[in-house]
Structures are given as C-alpha cells and as structure tokens.
C-alpha cells in the first residue's frame, strides 16, 4: 500500500497527489480510530468496488480525531501542537495504516487534521478529489480521479459536519461527477454509553456497537474481550521497555515495563491476559514516516513508505498484564507492566514492543505479604495461559494467530 502524507497550509488547503489519470479511484475517508469491524466493512467494500471497475482503492485518513482537536481548542483557545498526544485515541496513524493495508487498499492518504482544514465545505472537499486548481495552470489538474465514494451510514465531514449521507447523495445526483455507496455497518445494533453529567445527573448516548466509542467504553469497564470482539483484533498498546524497580524480578516474574510515552489507550486499572510482541531494539528500527510528516512544510506532500501486508518475523509470547499503581508497594504512578509466560530469561530493555489485550483476569488488589503476592501473580499467569490458549482469528485477514505456548515451570528467581 502506497502512503502519502498531506500537510494543510494556513488556509486549510492541501495539495492532493496527482495519480494516474487513466485510472479512476474508489474513495473512502475518515479517522478510522481502532479500525474496528465497521471500518473494515467500508474499507473492504472500497476494495471490492475498485476491483470490479478496474479502479484503484483509496483511503483518506485524518491523522487525529476531530473531537480531540475541537475540545482542545475549546479548553486552551489554541490548536494543539502536531505532536500533542490524544489520551483517548485507540490507535496511532501507523497502527491504523497497518490494518488498512491488510484490507487490500491500494493507496492511503494521511491528512494532518487542522482547524483550518476542518472549515472546508464538504462539497469543495469532494470536488478536490476529482480535480484541483493549482498555481500557474489555467485548467484544473487531475488529482485522485474519484468516480465512486463509499461512506458509512453515520459519516459526517466538512465544515459544520455538513457532509452526511443525505447531503452527499444530493450532490452526487445534482452533478453526476461521482456515485455514492453507503455501507450499513451497525453490526449487532446499538448500545447506550455514558455521555457526561447534565444538571448533576449522568446522561447516556446511543452509539453503534461497531464504533470507536463503544471500544473506549469497553476498555473503561475492563472488558477487553468485548473490545476485541468489536475490533476484530486485540486492542494493542505499543511502547519501549525501560528499567523499573525490579520487584517482579526478585519475585521470579521479570516484567517488561513500558515507558510513559506508550502509544494507545490503556484499559482501566486491572490485570489482563494477552500477548507480548517484540520488534527488537528501538534504536535499530527506522522511524515511521508519519513522525517526519508532523514537521513537514505546510501545503506539502510527503510520500511515505510502501506498507507491506506480509507479517514481520517477530517473537510473540502469552503474557500476564498489569495496569495500575502497584497498590502492594504504596502509591505509584500508573504503569503498564507485562510478564511474558516463558521459562527463559528475556532481556527486552530498550526494545520496541507491543502488548495485545485478550481478556480480564482480575482487579488490581493489594497483597498482604510477598508470599501472597507471588501466589496471586502465579494464578494470574495460569489464567492468562488458559484464556490465551486458543489464540485469536483476525477479522481482516482471517489468519489464526497464537503466541508461544510453554509448559510454565513457575516463578524462578535468578541472580542476573
């Protein structure tokens, strides 16, 4: 999958890549946070249509959630820096691109979502996906050559969220420049989730089961297996392993401690089962193209790497996962610690790793003694092995994925 990164200028304008004018495009757009089953339904339909019409499939990806941008501006009065983390973001741009590539999309165009860009009307925006006027050219220049647009039923984009299914359909019928196809991805239906407090009373809102909001709600309630059902893959957090206080090592459970700048939304404090994936030393891995794109010149186009759908050779272990403040040892900052269920001693310091959440094994509790804590962790490890025994099936690729299965010998304390 080819990737382009677009940075709007101060007026919100972007320079769209000029693709082969002999080939038309089937396009979809959105933030695709988490790339859940609803997103997958839309993306797969784009790929199907592109193949049937000998077109290319294109996904336009907004790099940050509009809700994050607007709430930040409302609170601080200014636009957040491009590198400002979104604490409610399920997945980074690079994580999303990996999943999008697996659906078979040909080209992904990542747009840095700014306040100025958000003020472009939906009609002007869609017109740019067909052709665009540029300097020193009397005629509009071919850009994506969009002939078909695929949206989910709840899509809203453009100034004041004016680009919904009804308004886009009217535009399509009036100008006959592109066809619209709507994918109904409600899946199992709808649920009600907390939506804040009004007049001192908690209120709820109705959302689709297959939605990023429903995933966040599941994670807030420790229901990571429910989140995985919505996503079609485990919810994941990426990070770099750093030195901790070595308490797990002294108990026979050496853990991988994540640096505070991890990427992804942590579930509520608790103990979970899942998998730990090792990508190798962080300083030996190339920096993602999306990082360089954050500092790109406004109004520029950056062509990124070609993302392969071939799985990388990585180590994967069943894992017991702790999220919380380590109440047994007193108040601490909230941390993510992972014990790989393995009888060999693993040295992962400085490595780039990923943790994938499968299920919940228990609440974060305070142990009365160290012996009691060892017993608790041992049971959590056994529970993790049991819950992860069958692996999981990816809803995008259909591949069955499983971690290394070992006959765990129990906690082993070593000097090194």
PyMOL commands that set and color helices and strands:
alter all, ss='L'
color gray80, all
select helices_A, chain A and resi 37-52+66-76+93-102+115-118+122-128+159-161+165-175+212-220+224-231+247-251+282-284+289-293+327-329+370-388
alter helices_A, ss='H'
color red, helices_A
select strands_A, chain A and resi 2-7+25-30+56-62+107-112+131-132+141-142+146-152+179-183+190-198+201-208+235-242+256-258+270-281+301-303+315-324+335-340+351-362+392-393+400-401
alter strands_A, ss='S'
color yellow, strands_A
deselect
rebuild
show_as cartoon
